[in-house]
Amino acid sequence: MPKLTATLKPNRRPDLIFLQKTAAWVLMAVLTAACARQSPWMQSNKKVMSLYHDGHYAQAIVEARVGVTLAEKEYGSGHPYVASALSNLVFLYGLQADYAQAKILLQQTLILKVKQLGPDHLTIGLIMLHLSQIFRYEGDYAHAEEAGANALAILKKQLPANHPNLTEALNNLAYIYDAEKKNQEAEKLYTEALSIHESLYGREDPALTTYLSNLENLYRREGRFGDAVAISSRRLSLKAASAAKDPRGYVQALINLGTLYSEGGRGAQAEPLFRQALEMDRRDLGKLHPLVAMDLANLAEVVATQKRYGEADALYKMALAIEEKIFPPNHSSRLKTTRQYAALLHRLGRSGEAALWEKKLKDF
C-alpha cells in the first residue's frame, strides 16, 4: 500500500477511464445512501447531485465539502456514509482536473474502506488502481508501482480471468514499468492485456490499436525493428478498416509505419506510405497545413535515401515554403526541415547554398 504522506507533485491529466470508473463508484455510493433517512447529510448530498447535473462543478465541490462535515458529525468519521461523501468529492475534483485533491481524498477513503471491507475487497482494488494512476501521472513511479501491483493482485483475485477491468490494471502497471525502463515486465503485461481484449472483442476490434501501440513503442525503443514493424502493420490494417470514420487515425498509422521503415533503412517501403499520407492530408487539411509540410519533409528524406536527389530537393523546398508562411523562424519544425535541406545540399556538393541555409539557422 502506498504511503499516505507522499509528497504531492504537479499533476498531469489522467485518462478518461479514471473519471468513468470513479463516476460509477460514486453513483453506487449515492444509491446506497439514498435509502437513508432525509438527514442533513442526505439533503446536502441531493444538492451536490443537482449542482453536478446542472454543470455547476465548483459549487458542487463547496457543497460536497459541507456534506463530508455533516456526515462525520452525524455518523462518525469511520461510517460508510463518510466514505460516500468523500467519493463525491473525488469525482468532482476529477472533473475539475484537481488530481492532487482527488488523491488526498482517495487515500482517506482507502483507509475507511479497508476498515469496512477488508484489504482484499474488489472496491479496495479499484481505489488502489485510481491512486496508482494519479501517482503515475505525477511521475511518482515508486508509489505508482506499489499501488498498481497491489491493485492488480486484488483484481486478479476477485475478477474472472478475462474481465475488462483487468486490462486497465495491466496497462496501468505496464505503463509504469515502461517509464521505469523495466521492459520485460512491461512487455509481459502489455501482451496479457492485449490477449484479454482480443478474447473479449475479437482480433478486429478497433480499440486494439491502443494496445498494439503500447507494444510498438516498446519494441521501437528497444530497437526490435522486426517486431515493431509487425505490430505497426497490424495497427495500420485495423485503422484502414475504420478510415472513413477516423481518417486522421489512419494517416497517423501510415506515418508511424513509414517512419519505422525509414529508420530501418527501408526507404522504398516507406515512400508509398508517406505519399498516401501526403495525399490525404492535402485533401482533408489543405495545401498550407503544418502536417502537409511534415509529410513533404518525410517524403523528401526517404526519396533522398534512394539517391533521387532532384526530387528530394523539390520536396524540401515545398515543405520550407509552407513552413516559412505559417511558422516563426525559430519554430522547431522549420528548424528541423532547414537542417535536413542543408544536409542534402552538402551531399550534392552545393556547399554555397548549404551555407546560406545554415546562416539562417544561426540567425534564427
Protein Blocks (a to p, Z undefined) as FASTA:
>chain_A
ZZfkbccdddddddfklmmmmmmmmmmmmmmmmmpccdfklmmmmmmmmmmmnopamlmm
mmmmmmmmmmmmmnopkbmklmmmmmmmmmmmmmnopaklmmmmmmmmmmmmmmmnopkb
fklmmmmmmmmmmmmmnopaklmmmmmmmmmmmmmmmpcfkbfklmmmmmmmmmmmmmno
paklmmmmmmmmmmmmmmmnojkbfklmmmmmmmmmmmmmnopaklmmmmmmmmmmmmmm
mmmmmmmlmmmmmmmmmmmmmmnopaklmmmmmmmmmmmmmmmnojkbfklmmmmmmmmm
mmmmnopaklmmmmmmmmmmmmmmmpcfklmklmmmmmmmmmmmmmnopamlmmmmmmmm
mmZZ
